[in-house]
Amino acid sequence: MKRIKFLIFAILLFFTGMASALAQGPGFDDDVVDEVPIDGGVSALVIAGAAYGLKKLRDKKTNNK
């Protein structure tokens, strides 16, 4: 019964979000720049993710010996 209630809640939440998304107009006004700059913040996150992945691989390699 809990699973059915959760499923109904999830479906209602999904359709509520869809109604909000469809109510928005397409795109932005003409004065909004469509380009999104990728600056140091994104590259720092990519480097941190790569370092974390390498650490996990090294830890897994040392634990398997």
DSSP file (Angstrom, degrees, kcal/mol; ACC not computed):
  #  RESIDUE AA STRUCTURE BP1 BP2  ACC     N-H-->O    O-->H-N    N-H-->O    O-->H-N    TCO  KAPPA ALPHA  PHI   PSI    X-CA   Y-CA   Z-CA
    1    1 A M     >        0   0    0      0, 0.0     4,-2.1     0, 0.0     5,-0.2   0.000 360.0 360.0 360.0 -37.6    0.0    0.0    0.0
    2    2 A K  H  >  +     0   0    0      1,-0.2     4,-2.5     2,-0.2     5,-0.2   0.895 360.0  52.9 -63.2 -38.4    2.9    2.3    0.8
    3    3 A R  H  > S+     0   0    0      1,-0.2     4,-2.4     2,-0.2    -1,-0.2   0.893 108.5  49.2 -65.9 -39.2    4.4    1.7   -2.6
    4    4 A I  H  > S+     0   0    0      2,-0.2     4,-2.5     1,-0.2    -1,-0.2   0.910 111.4  49.3 -66.5 -42.1    1.1    2.6   -4.4
    5    5 A K  H  X S+     0   0    0     -4,-2.1     4,-2.5     2,-0.2    -2,-0.2   0.911 112.3  48.5 -62.9 -41.9    0.8    5.8   -2.4
    6    6 A F  H  X S+     0   0    0     -4,-2.5     4,-2.7     2,-0.2    -2,-0.2   0.909 111.4  50.1 -64.4 -41.4    4.4    6.7   -3.2
    7    7 A L  H  X S+     0   0    0     -4,-2.4     4,-2.4     2,-0.2    -2,-0.2   0.914 111.6  47.6 -63.7 -43.8    3.8    6.0   -6.9
    8    8 A I  H  X S+     0   0    0     -4,-2.5     4,-2.5     2,-0.2    -1,-0.2   0.915 112.9  49.3 -63.1 -42.9    0.6    8.1   -7.0
    9    9 A F  H  X S+     0   0    0     -4,-2.5     4,-2.4     1,-0.2    -2,-0.2   0.911 111.2  49.5 -62.3 -43.1    2.5   10.9   -5.2
   10   10 A A  H  X S+     0   0    0     -4,-2.7     4,-2.3     2,-0.2    -2,-0.2   0.897 111.7  48.3 -64.4 -40.9    5.4   10.7   -7.7
   11   11 A I  H  X S+     0   0    0     -4,-2.4     4,-2.5     2,-0.2     5,-0.2   0.921 112.5  48.1 -66.6 -43.1    3.1   10.8  -10.7
   12   12 A L  H  X S+     0   0    0     -4,-2.5     4,-2.1     1,-0.2    -2,-0.2   0.903 112.1  49.8 -63.1 -40.4    1.2   13.8   -9.4
   13   13 A L  H  X S+     0   0    0     -4,-2.4     4,-2.1     2,-0.2    -1,-0.2   0.897 110.6  50.9 -64.3 -40.4    4.4   15.6   -8.6
   14   14 A F  H  X S+     0   0    0     -4,-2.3     4,-2.0     1,-0.2    -2,-0.2   0.940 112.4  44.7 -62.0 -48.7    5.7   14.9  -12.1
   15   15 A F  H  X S+     0   0    0     -4,-2.5     4,-2.1     1,-0.2    -1,-0.2   0.829 110.2  55.1 -69.8 -30.6    2.5   16.2  -13.8
   16   16 A T  H  X S+     0   0    0     -4,-2.1     4,-1.6    -5,-0.2    -1,-0.2   0.916 109.9  47.1 -64.7 -42.0    2.4   19.3  -11.5
   17   17 A G  H  X S+     0   0    0     -4,-2.1     4,-2.2     1,-0.2    -2,-0.2   0.868 109.7  53.6 -65.6 -36.6    6.0   20.1  -12.6
   18   18 A M  H  X S+     0   0    0     -4,-2.0     4,-2.6     2,-0.2    -1,-0.2   0.890 105.8  53.0 -66.1 -38.7    5.1   19.5  -16.3
   19   19 A A  H  X S+     0   0    0     -4,-2.1     4,-1.1     1,-0.2    -1,-0.2   0.896 110.8  47.3 -63.9 -38.9    2.2   21.9  -16.0
   20   20 A S  H  < S+     0   0    0     -4,-1.6     4,-0.5     2,-0.2    -1,-0.2   0.895 112.7  49.0 -67.9 -39.5    4.5   24.6  -14.6
   21   21 A A  H >< S+     0   0    0     -4,-2.2     3,-0.9     1,-0.2    -2,-0.2   0.884 110.8  49.4 -68.9 -38.1    7.1   23.9  -17.3
   22   22 A L  H 3< S+     0   0    0     -4,-2.6    -1,-0.2     1,-0.2    -2,-0.2   0.722 101.4  64.4 -74.1 -19.5    4.5   24.1  -20.1
   23   23 A A  T 3< S+     0   0    0     -4,-1.1    -1,-0.2    -5,-0.2    -2,-0.2   0.661  85.5  93.4 -76.8 -14.9    3.2   27.4  -18.8
   24   24 A Q  S <  S-     0   0    0     -3,-0.9     3,-0.1    -4,-0.5    -3,-0.0  -0.494  81.7-115.1 -79.1 147.4    6.5   29.1  -19.5
   25   25 A G        -     0   0    0     -2,-0.2     2,-0.3     1,-0.1    -1,-0.1  -0.382  40.7 -90.0 -74.5 159.7    7.1   30.9  -22.8
   26   26 A P  S    S-     0   0    0      0, 0.0    -1,-0.1     0, 0.0     0, 0.0  -0.558  82.0 -25.5 -75.4 130.8    9.7   29.6  -25.2
   27   27 A G  S    S-     0   0    0     -2,-0.3     2,-0.2    -3,-0.1    -2,-0.1  -0.095  86.3 -61.8  72.4-166.0   13.2   31.0  -24.8
   28   28 A F        -     0   0    0      1,-0.2     6,-0.0     4,-0.1     2,-0.0  -0.558  55.8 -82.7-110.8 175.8   14.3   34.3  -23.3
   29   29 A D    >   -     0   0    0     -2,-0.2     3,-1.1     1,-0.1    -1,-0.2  -0.230  48.9-101.8 -68.8 171.2   13.7   37.9  -24.2
   30   30 A D  T 3  S+     0   0    0      1,-0.2    -1,-0.1     3,-0.0    -2,-0.0   0.739 118.1  61.0 -70.5 -22.0   15.9   39.4  -26.9
   31   31 A D  T 3  S+     0   0    0      2,-0.1     2,-0.5     0, 0.0    -1,-0.2   0.494  83.6  95.1 -86.0  -1.3   18.2   41.2  -24.4
   32   32 A V  S <  S-     0   0    0     -3,-1.1     2,-0.4     2,-0.0    -4,-0.1  -0.772  75.8-129.0 -93.1 131.0   19.3   37.9  -22.7
   33   33 A V        -     0   0    0     -2,-0.5    -2,-0.1     1,-0.1    -4,-0.0  -0.635  10.5-154.2 -78.4 130.4   22.6   36.5  -23.9
   34   34 A D        +     0   0    0     -2,-0.4     2,-0.2     2,-0.1    -1,-0.1   0.631  64.7  97.0 -80.9 -14.1   22.2   32.8  -24.8
   35   35 A E        -     0   0    0      1,-0.0    -2,-0.1     2,-0.0     0, 0.0  -0.549  58.8-156.2 -82.1 140.6   25.8   31.9  -24.2
   36   36 A V        -     0   0    0     -2,-0.2     2,-0.2     2,-0.0    -2,-0.1  -0.964  16.5-135.1-115.5 117.4   26.9   30.4  -20.9
   37   37 A P        -     0   0    0      0, 0.0     2,-0.8     0, 0.0    -2,-0.0  -0.503   5.5-146.7 -74.7 137.8   30.6   30.9  -20.0
   38   38 A I        +     0   0    0     -2,-0.2     2,-0.1     3,-0.1    -2,-0.0  -0.902  35.6 166.2-101.2 107.4   32.5   27.9  -18.6
   39   39 A D    >>  -     0   0    0     -2,-0.8     4,-1.6     4,-0.0     3,-0.6  -0.166  52.4 -61.5-110.4-159.2   34.9   29.5  -16.2
   40   40 A G  H 3> S+     0   0    0      1,-0.2     4,-2.3     2,-0.2     5,-0.2   0.742 122.1  65.1 -62.2 -27.2   37.2   28.3  -13.4
   41   41 A G  H 3> S+     0   0    0      2,-0.2     4,-1.7     1,-0.2    -1,-0.2   0.923 105.1  42.1 -64.6 -45.0   34.4   26.9  -11.3
   42   42 A V  H <> S+     0   0    0     -3,-0.6     4,-2.1     2,-0.2    -1,-0.2   0.911 115.2  49.8 -69.5 -42.1   33.4   24.2  -13.7
   43   43 A S  H  X S+     0   0    0     -4,-1.6     4,-2.3     1,-0.2    -2,-0.2   0.872 108.8  53.4 -66.5 -34.5   37.0   23.3  -14.5
   44   44 A A  H  X S+     0   0    0     -4,-2.3     4,-2.4     2,-0.2    -1,-0.2   0.890 109.0  49.4 -65.1 -38.5   37.8   23.1  -10.8
   45   45 A L  H  X S+     0   0    0     -4,-1.7     4,-2.3     2,-0.2    -2,-0.2   0.883 110.7  49.9 -66.8 -38.6   34.9   20.7  -10.3
   46   46 A V  H  X S+     0   0    0     -4,-2.1     4,-2.3     2,-0.2    -2,-0.2   0.920 112.6  46.8 -65.6 -43.4   36.0   18.5  -13.2
   47   47 A I  H  X S+     0   0    0     -4,-2.3     4,-2.5     2,-0.2    -2,-0.2   0.912 112.5  49.8 -65.2 -42.4   39.6   18.4  -11.8
   48   48 A A  H  X S+     0   0    0     -4,-2.4     4,-2.3     1,-0.2    -2,-0.2   0.898 111.1  49.6 -63.7 -39.9   38.3   17.6   -8.3
   49   49 A G  H  X S+     0   0    0     -4,-2.3     4,-2.3     2,-0.2    -2,-0.2   0.892 111.2  48.8 -65.5 -40.3   36.1   14.8   -9.7
   50   50 A A  H  X S+     0   0    0     -4,-2.3     4,-2.4     2,-0.2    -2,-0.2   0.913 111.8  49.1 -66.0 -41.9   39.0   13.3  -11.6
   51   51 A A  H  X S+     0   0    0     -4,-2.5     4,-2.3     2,-0.2    -2,-0.2   0.908 111.6  49.3 -63.6 -41.7   41.2   13.4   -8.6
   52   52 A Y  H  X S+     0   0    0     -4,-2.3     4,-2.3     2,-0.2    -1,-0.2   0.904 110.8  50.3 -63.6 -41.9   38.5   11.7   -6.5
   53   53 A G  H  X S+     0   0    0     -4,-2.3     4,-2.3     2,-0.2    -2,-0.2   0.903 110.4  49.3 -63.6 -41.4   38.1    9.0   -9.1
   54   54 A L  H  X S+     0   0    0     -4,-2.4     4,-2.5     2,-0.2    -2,-0.2   0.902 110.1  51.5 -64.2 -40.3   41.8    8.4   -9.2
   55   55 A K  H  X S+     0   0    0     -4,-2.3     4,-2.6     2,-0.2    -2,-0.2   0.922 110.2  48.8 -61.8 -44.1   42.0    8.1   -5.4
   56   56 A K  H  X S+     0   0    0     -4,-2.3     4,-2.3     2,-0.2    -2,-0.2   0.896 111.5  49.8 -63.5 -40.6   39.1    5.6   -5.4
   57   57 A L  H  X S+     0   0    0     -4,-2.3     4,-2.1     2,-0.2    -2,-0.2   0.910 112.3  47.2 -64.6 -41.9   40.8    3.5   -8.1
   58   58 A R  H  X S+     0   0    0     -4,-2.5     4,-2.3     2,-0.2    -2,-0.2   0.904 112.0  50.1 -66.4 -40.9   44.1    3.5   -6.2
   59   59 A D  H  X S+     0   0    0     -4,-2.6     4,-1.8     1,-0.2    -2,-0.2   0.898 111.9  48.2 -63.3 -40.0   42.3    2.6   -3.0
   60   60 A K  H  X S+     0   0    0     -4,-2.3     4,-1.2     1,-0.2    -1,-0.2   0.877 110.9  51.3 -67.7 -37.5   40.5   -0.3   -4.7
   61   61 A K  H  X S+     0   0    0     -4,-2.1     4,-0.5     1,-0.2    -2,-0.2   0.897 111.7  46.1 -67.5 -40.5   43.8   -1.5   -6.3
   62   62 A T  H  < S+     0   0    0     -4,-2.3     3,-0.5     1,-0.2    -1,-0.2   0.817 110.8  53.0 -73.5 -29.5   45.6   -1.5   -2.9
   63   63 A N  H  < S+     0   0    0     -4,-1.8    -1,-0.2     1,-0.2    -2,-0.2   0.738 102.8  58.7 -76.0 -23.4   42.7   -3.3   -1.1
   64   64 A N  H  <        0   0    0     -4,-1.2    -1,-0.2     1,-0.2    -2,-0.2   0.647 360.0 360.0 -81.0 -14.7   42.6   -6.1   -3.7
   65   65 A K     <        0   0    0     -4,-0.5    -1,-0.2    -3,-0.5    -2,-0.1   0.488 360.0 360.0 -75.7 360.0   46.2   -7.2   -3.2
